[in-house]
Every structure is written in C-alpha cells, then in structure tokens.
Amino acid sequence: MSKKKKMHFEISERKILLRFFDVVFVLLSLYGIGLFFEFNYFEFSTSNFYWTIVLAFYLNAFGAIFEMYNLQVASNHFQVLRSAILTTSTTVIFYLLTPVFSPQLPKNRWQLLVFYGTIFIALYAWRMIYVQFLASHRFVQKAILICDREQVQELVLGLEQVDPHYKIIGYVNSDFYSKTEFEYQYVKHIRRDDLKSFVSENGISEIVVACQKTDGITPELYQQLLHFLESGKSIREYTQVYESKTQRIPVQYISRDFYRFFPFSRSNQNKLYIYLIRLFEVVFSIIGLGVGLLLLPLLLVGNLFWNKGKLLYTQKRVGKDGVVFKIIKFRTMVKNAEKSGAVFTKTNDTRITKFGKFLRKTRIDEIPQFINILKGEMAVIGPRPERPVFVREIAQIMPFYETRHIIKPGLTGWAQVNYSYGEKLEDSLVKLQYDLYYIKHRSIYLDLSIAFKTISTVLFYRGQ
C-alpha cells in the first residue's frame, strides 16, 4: 500500500522561504500594531512605500550577516534566539539612522520601543514555527542510490551531512557481477526485482544514480528507471545532487575528463563584471588600508610585547596563471617558525602567539594584503593563495588542483567561509571542491554571499 507522499523543500527553497516570511511576519505585525493600537511611527501608504522596501532590505541583509539563513542555525532554538536579537537590533539601529528613506523619529520614544519589540517578536515567533514544523522530520525527503556496493557509505555521508532532511534509505548494487549483499546502518540493500515495490511502499521521491560502471544499468533496470520517471519520480545523477546540496564540485567522483563537465562561469570573461569588481576592489582596499593605519599604534605595541619580530612579513604564494608573488601579512607567529621546513598550520598551533591568535581570529593580520590587491596580484574574493611547495605536493595527488589558478587568489573566498582552516591534504581536497564551485558559479550574487559570510566570521570571532 502506497504511503502518503511527504513534502520536502530543497536547501535553496528553505532559504527563500525563510527570507520571504521574515519580511511578511514583520510587516504584518507592524500593520496589526498600527491598526489596533496607537502606533504611528511606521505607517503603510503608497506615498511612503520605500519605507517598507528599506526595512525589508535591512532585514534580509543583516539576517544574512548574523546567520539567520544558515539552515543549521535556523533549526536550533538557542542560536535562533541569538541571531534574532542581533538581526533585530542592527536592523532597527540602521533603519532609525537612515535619512529620507525611513520615517522621522517620533517625539514619543515609546514608539521606538514598540517598533523594536514588534520586529523581534514577529521574527522570533515565525522562526519558532519553522523550528517546530518545517525543520522537523515531517519534511524529510527519502531517496535511494544506484551505485557500487563499495561506494554506499561514502556517498550517503556526503549528502546527509549537509542536508539532514535528505535521507537515503536504500541502494541498488550497480555492480552486476557482485552477488554479495551489504547494508550500511539503516540503508538497505534492494534487489533489482524488488525495486518497484520498495519505491512504492517507502514513499521514495528521488532516485540517485552514481554508477561507476556503465554496464551496471542493464536494460531491465533502465526500463524501471524510465517507469519511475514517467510516474513523477525525480531521477538525478549523483554529482548533480552533490553539487546542489553541498555547493562543492565533487572532484573525487569524476574521472579525468572532468573538463567536459565543467562549464566555467561566464563572469570569468565578462568585461563589465570584471571592471565593476576591480573598481570595488580598489575602493575597498583603500578603505581597508585606512583602517589598518588607524590600528597601527595598537599593532606596533602588541607586536613589540608578544610577537617580538618584524611587524610585517612576506611569503611566496601562487597566483593567477601559476605566477608566484609575495603576499604581505602582519606577523602572527614566533620568529623562525618554519626553521624545520614548511608545514600546514594546525588548530592550537604552538607557533602562533597570543597576539597573533587575536589577529587571526579578527582577520586583522590580512589587512596588508590590500596592497597585493591594489597591485593586481590578488582579488578581494577568490581561492586563497597557497604556497608553491604545497601546490606542487597537492597537485601530484589532486589532478584538478591547479584549476583554481585560472582566476586571481582572494583575500576571502567560498572555501574560507564554508570550511575550517586546512590542516592536512584531505582538507585541501574539500577546499578545492569549494574553490571550483566558486569558479564555476562566480557571480555578483555569490560574491555578496561570501562578503556577508566573511562579516559573520569576523563578528563571531571565527577566523583561523
């Protein structure tokens, strides 16, 4: 007997849902307060429609900065409360200080308190509804894999660690010659003859194909997949699912003809995009260096007492087209930190001084790199530049690693805002997946997303 089909939202759909109803709940609450109480600070009319647009923009922008649209945060009661307070407070402050496009400050200051309270309660109430209902197991999407038996555990973990509402509950062994059965925890082995009944009885909505061997898709299995497709089931290739959910390129699952499947972003050759980004980089770098000059007295004193070496140091890094340049940074380690040779920086690395740890956490140590950006050696956003010795070592293991050199390295990047500091070669593979995703999907929207996440990293003191 067929079970009732469950509703499921993709990651992008849930984020759109959160953004949309954040604004809807806040605006409806403000409208209701104005309708039933003596609240006239924020009024709705065609003559001041821009008040609403500005408020909605601030809600979404500061919500992004304070991780309101991070799905892991959005599903946690305590983190939702923290993010809602920070988002509401910053939104209200910026809105009150915005001239022309926001209402005049009222004479009755209680109106401002009501304005703040209404936004916070509306935002928090909607997020509690999301946590209680939309982030629950009622919206789990069930899927099955068609793959080699040896791949099951790795493929399942690769998807479910990113989207907890995506459950792979079974697999069909695509190795036609392997007769042994294997089950991984709750992921059952499905015989080909039982596939149709299993899909029907378990409410499967998606079938993911991850075959390494083409002869694994026999004519009989192909006919079954065709039947599922005609009946409305989603059938997708594993690398497509992996990329959409993890926002990484799954290089470990693609053979050496990878470049046939890798349409580089048109923005990499878009002259208007490149010129606009370059203008932004120059302006931003000048501002950044200005901030660095203001902090210079503090940095000199801190470096004198804790680092006890030259404030600035340079290091060779690989840039665009494999050209080596010297990156400029504030010192964060003890002198002669690499007298035994180059090694990856580790968590709680004893070579990093106390003051250096502060500089890294706040990203202040990277301010001198604005000089590299002005010189055209780096960009504000792009893959982080790696040292030549590590590039040679990693490229021998990962054939696609040097692909990241087709664009300028960046001060921050997609890998930096989504993954912790790389301590070993395995971490470099994960970061490479993020870097290639950025190169493939490079756009103004993705750049803005990285910028907002970088601000969150600094504000929440998460630098490495």
C-alpha positions in Angstrom: 0.0 0.0 0.0 1.5 3.4 -1.0 2.3 5.7 1.8 1.4 9.3 1.8 3.9 11.4 0.0 5.8 13.8 2.2 6.5 17.4 1.3 10.2 18.3 1.0 12.0 21.6 0.5 15.4 21.8 -1.2 18.1 23.8 0.7 17.6 26.8 -1.6 13.8 26.7 -1.3 14.1 26.7 2.5 16.3 29.7 2.4 13.9 31.6 0.2 11.1 30.6 2.5 12.9 31.9 5.5 13.7 35.2 3.8 10.2 35.7 2.5 8.3 35.0 5.7 10.8 37.0 7.8 9.6 40.1 5.9 6.0 39.0 5.7 5.7 38.3 9.5 7.4 41.6 10.4 5.3 43.7 8.1 2.1 42.1 9.0 2.9 42.6 12.7 3.7 46.3 12.2 0.5 46.7 10.2 -1.5 45.0 13.0 0.1 47.1 15.8 -0.8 50.2 13.8 -4.3 49.1 13.2 -5.3 48.1 16.8 -3.0 50.4 18.9 -1.8 54.0 18.8 1.3 53.2 16.9 2.0 55.7 14.1 5.8 55.6 13.6 5.7 53.1 10.8 2.6 53.6 8.6 1.7 51.9 5.3 0.7 54.1 2.3 1.6 54.5 -1.4 3.4 57.7 -0.7 5.9 56.1 1.6 6.2 52.6 0.0 10.1 52.9 0.2 9.9 52.7 4.0 8.8 49.1 3.5 11.5 48.3 0.9 14.3 49.7 3.0 13.1 47.8 6.1 12.8 44.5 4.1 16.3 45.0 2.7 17.9 45.6 6.1 16.1 42.5 7.5 17.5 40.3 4.7 21.0 41.8 4.7 21.6 41.7 8.4 19.8 38.4 8.7 22.4 37.0 6.3 25.3 38.5 8.3 24.0 37.1 11.6 23.4 33.7 10.0 19.6 33.7 10.1 19.7 31.8 6.7 22.2 29.2 7.8 19.9 26.1 8.0 21.9 24.6 10.9 21.4 27.8 12.9 17.8 28.1 11.8 17.0 24.7 13.3 18.5 25.4 16.7 16.4 27.2 19.4 19.2 28.9 21.2 21.0 30.0 18.0 17.8 31.3 16.5 17.2 33.5 19.6 20.8 34.9 19.4 20.6 35.6 15.7 17.1 37.1 16.0 18.3 39.6 18.7 21.4 40.6 16.7 19.4 40.9 13.5 16.6 42.9 15.1 19.0 45.2 17.0 21.2 46.0 14.0 18.2 46.4 11.6 16.4 48.8 13.9 19.6 50.9 14.6 20.4 51.2 10.9 16.8 51.9 10.0 16.5 54.7 12.6 19.7 56.3 11.3 18.7 56.1 7.6 17.7 59.6 6.4 14.8 60.3 3.9 14.0 56.6 3.3 12.8 56.0 6.8 10.1 57.7 9.0 11.0 60.8 11.1 11.9 59.9 14.7 8.8 60.2 16.9 8.5 62.6 19.8 7.2 59.7 21.9 10.2 57.5 22.4 8.0 54.6 23.4 7.1 54.3 19.8 10.7 53.2 19.1 10.5 50.5 21.8 7.2 49.2 20.3 8.9 49.2 16.9 11.8 47.2 18.2 9.7 44.8 20.2 7.2 44.1 17.3 10.0 43.3 14.9 11.7 40.9 17.3 8.6 39.1 18.4 7.4 38.7 14.8 10.8 37.4 13.7 11.3 35.1 16.6 7.7 33.8 16.5 8.0 32.9 12.8 11.3 31.1 13.4 9.8 29.1 16.2 7.1 28.0 13.8 9.8 27.0 11.4 11.8 25.0 14.0 8.7 23.3 15.3 7.1 22.3 12.0 9.2 23.0 8.8 12.5 21.8 10.3 11.0 18.6 11.6 11.0 15.1 10.2 7.7 15.7 8.6 9.6 17.2 5.7 12.2 14.5 5.2 12.8 13.5 1.6 13.5 9.8 1.1 15.9 8.7 -1.7 17.6 5.6 -2.9 21.0 5.1 -4.6 22.1 3.1 -7.6 25.8 2.6 -7.1 28.6 0.1 -6.5 28.4 -1.6 -3.1 31.8 -0.1 -2.0 30.5 3.4 -2.5 27.5 3.3 -0.3 28.9 4.7 3.0 30.9 7.5 1.4 28.0 8.6 -0.9 25.4 8.6 1.9 27.6 10.6 4.3 28.5 13.0 1.5 24.9 14.1 1.2 23.3 13.7 4.6 25.9 15.6 6.5 24.8 18.7 4.5 21.1 18.2 4.4 19.7 16.4 7.5 16.2 16.3 5.8 17.6 14.2 2.9 17.6 10.5 3.8 19.0 7.7 1.6 17.2 4.6 2.9 18.3 2.1 0.3 20.6 1.2 -2.6 20.7 -1.0 -5.6 24.1 -2.5 -6.3 25.1 -1.5 -9.8 28.0 -4.0 -9.8 26.2 -6.6 -11.9 28.9 -9.3 -11.1 28.8 -8.8 -7.3 26.3 -11.1 -5.7 27.2 -10.3 -2.0 24.7 -8.2 -0.1 25.8 -5.3 2.1 23.8 -2.9 4.3 25.1 0.3 5.9 23.2 1.1 9.1 19.7 2.0 8.0 20.5 1.9 4.3 19.1 -1.3 3.0 20.2 -3.4 0.0 17.4 -3.5 -2.6 17.2 -6.4 -5.1 16.5 -5.3 -8.6 13.4 -7.4 -8.7 12.1 -5.6 -5.5 12.9 -2.1 -6.6 9.4 -1.1 -7.8 7.7 -2.4 -4.7 10.3 -0.8 -2.4 9.9 2.6 -4.0 6.1 2.4 -3.7 6.0 1.1 -0.1 8.6 3.6 1.3 7.4 6.8 -0.3 10.6 7.3 -2.3 10.6 10.6 -4.1 14.1 10.6 -5.7 16.5 8.1 -7.3 20.1 9.0 -7.4 22.4 7.3 -10.0 26.1 7.1 -9.1 27.3 4.2 -11.2 31.0 4.0 -12.0 30.4 1.1 -14.4 28.1 1.7 -17.4 27.2 -2.0 -17.6 25.6 -1.6 -14.2 22.5 -0.1 -15.8 21.0 -3.2 -17.5 18.1 -2.9 -20.0 15.7 -4.1 -17.3 17.0 -1.6 -14.7 16.8 1.2 -17.4 13.1 0.3 -18.1 12.3 0.5 -14.3 14.0 4.0 -14.1 12.0 5.1 -17.2 8.8 4.0 -15.5 9.7 5.9 -12.3 10.4 9.0 -14.4 7.1 8.8 -16.1 5.3 8.4 -12.8 6.8 11.6 -11.4 9.8 10.4 -9.5 12.9 12.6 -9.7 16.0 10.8 -11.2 19.3 12.7 -10.9 23.0 11.9 -11.3 24.9 11.9 -8.0 27.4 14.6 -8.9 24.4 16.9 -9.7 22.8 16.2 -6.4 26.1 16.6 -4.5 26.9 19.9 -6.1 23.4 21.4 -5.5 23.3 20.4 -1.8 27.0 20.8 -0.7 27.8 23.8 -3.1 31.0 22.0 -3.9 32.3 20.3 -7.0 32.7 16.5 -6.3 36.1 16.0 -8.0 36.6 12.7 -6.2 33.7 11.2 -8.2 34.6 12.5 -11.6 37.2 10.9 -14.0 39.9 12.8 -15.7 37.6 14.1 -18.5 36.3 16.4 -15.8 36.7 19.5 -18.0 33.9 18.3 -20.3 31.5 18.6 -17.3 32.9 21.9 -16.0 31.4 25.0 -17.8 33.4 27.8 -16.2 31.3 30.8 -15.2 30.7 33.4 -17.9 31.6 36.0 -15.3 35.3 35.0 -15.7 35.2 36.5 -19.2 32.5 39.2 -18.6 34.3 42.5 -19.0 31.6 44.6 -17.2 31.7 42.2 -14.2 35.5 42.3 -14.1 35.6 46.1 -14.4 33.0 46.6 -11.7 34.7 44.1 -9.4 38.1 45.8 -9.9 36.6 49.2 -9.1 35.1 47.8 -5.9 38.4 46.2 -5.0 40.4 49.4 -5.4 37.9 51.4 -3.3 37.6 48.7 -0.7 41.4 48.3 -0.5 41.9 52.0 0.1 39.4 51.9 2.9 40.9 48.8 4.3 44.4 50.3 4.4 43.0 53.4 6.0 41.6 51.2 8.8 45.0 49.5 9.1 46.7 52.8 9.6 44.3 53.7 12.4 45.1 50.3 14.1 48.8 50.7 13.5 49.7 52.0 17.0 47.9 49.1 18.7 49.5 46.6 16.3 53.0 48.0 16.9 52.6 47.8 20.7 51.1 44.3 20.5 53.8 43.0 18.2 56.5 44.5 20.4 55.4 42.7 23.5 54.1 39.4 22.2 55.4 38.7 18.7 58.9 40.2 19.2 59.8 40.3 15.5 59.2 42.5 12.4 55.5 43.6 12.2 55.2 42.8 8.5 56.5 39.7 6.8 56.2 38.3 3.2 55.8 34.8 1.9 55.7 33.4 -1.6 52.3 32.3 -2.9 51.0 31.0 -6.2 48.7 33.5 -8.0 46.7 33.6 -11.3 48.2 31.5 -14.1 50.6 30.0 -11.7 52.7 33.2 -11.3 54.4 33.3 -7.9 54.1 36.6 -5.9 54.9 37.7 -2.4 51.9 38.0 0.0 52.1 40.6 2.8 50.8 39.9 6.2 51.1 41.0 9.8 53.2 38.7 11.9 51.2 36.2 13.9 53.9 33.5 14.7 57.1 33.4 16.6 60.4 34.1 14.8 61.9 31.2 12.8 58.5 29.4 13.0 59.5 27.2 10.0 63.2 26.5 10.6 62.4 22.8 10.0 60.6 23.4 6.8 57.1 24.4 5.6 54.2 22.7 7.4 50.4 23.3 7.4 49.1 25.5 10.3 47.2 23.4 12.8 44.4 24.1 15.3 46.1 25.4 18.5 49.4 25.7 16.7 52.1 26.5 19.3 53.9 28.7 16.8 51.1 31.2 16.9 51.5 33.9 19.6 48.6 35.1 21.8 48.5 38.4 20.0 48.8 36.5 16.7 45.8 34.4 17.6 43.8 37.6 18.1 44.9 39.0 14.8 43.9 35.8 13.0 40.5 35.5 14.7 39.6 39.0 13.7 41.3 38.7 10.3 43.4 41.9 11.1 46.5 40.0 10.1 45.3 40.1 6.4 44.9 43.9 6.2 48.3 44.3 4.4 47.1 42.1 1.6 45.1 45.1 0.3 48.5 46.2 -1.1 48.6 42.9 -3.1 45.0 43.7 -4.3 46.0 47.2 -5.4 49.0 45.8 -7.3 46.6 43.4 -9.1 48.2 40.2 -7.6 45.1 39.3 -5.6 41.4 39.9 -5.6 39.1 40.6 -2.6 37.2 37.3 -3.3 38.7 34.2 -4.8 40.6 31.0 -3.8 43.1 31.6 -1.1 46.7 31.6 -2.5 48.7 28.6 -1.5 52.5 28.3 -1.1 54.4 26.8 -4.1 55.8 23.9 -2.1 52.2 22.8 -1.1 50.9 23.4 -4.6 53.4 21.0 -6.0 52.7 18.5 -3.3 48.9 18.7 -3.6 48.8 18.8 -7.4 50.5 15.4 -7.6 47.6 13.9 -5.7 44.7 16.0 -7.0 44.8 16.4 -10.8 42.4 19.4 -10.7 44.1 21.4 -8.1 45.8 23.9 -10.4 42.5 24.7 -12.0 42.0 27.2 -9.1 44.8 29.3 -10.6 42.7 30.4 -13.6 41.4 33.4 -11.6 43.2 35.7 -9.1 43.5 34.4 -5.5 41.4 36.2 -2.9 41.5 37.8 0.5 38.5 35.7 1.3 36.7 33.0 -0.6 33.9 30.4 -0.8 36.2 27.8 0.8 37.2 30.1 3.7 33.6 31.0 4.7 32.4 27.4 4.5 35.3 25.3 5.8 37.8 25.5 8.6 41.5 26.0 8.2 43.2 23.2 6.3 45.5 21.1 8.5 46.2 18.3 6.1 46.0 17.2 2.5 42.5 15.8 2.9 41.3 19.3 4.0 42.8 20.7 0.8 40.6 18.4 -1.3 37.4 19.8 0.4 38.6 23.4 0.0 39.4 22.6 -3.7 35.8 21.5 -4.1 34.6 24.8 -2.8 37.0 26.8 -4.9 36.0 25.0 -8.1 32.3 25.6 -7.2 33.1 29.3 -6.9 34.9 29.4 -10.3 32.0 27.6 -11.9 29.2 29.7 -10.4 31.1 33.0 -10.0 28.6 35.9 -9.9 27.7 39.1 -8.1 25.2 37.1 -6.0 27.8 34.6 -4.9 30.3 37.4 -4.2 27.8 39.1 -2.0 27.1 35.9 -0.2 30.8 35.4 0.5 31.0 39.0 1.7 28.2 38.6 4.2 29.6 35.3 5.5 33.0 36.9 5.9 31.5 39.7 8.0 29.8 37.0 10.1 33.2 35.2 10.5 34.8 38.5 11.8 31.9 39.4 14.1 31.7 36.0 15.6 35.4 35.8 16.1 35.8 32.7 13.9 39.0 33.5 12.0 41.8 31.0 11.9 
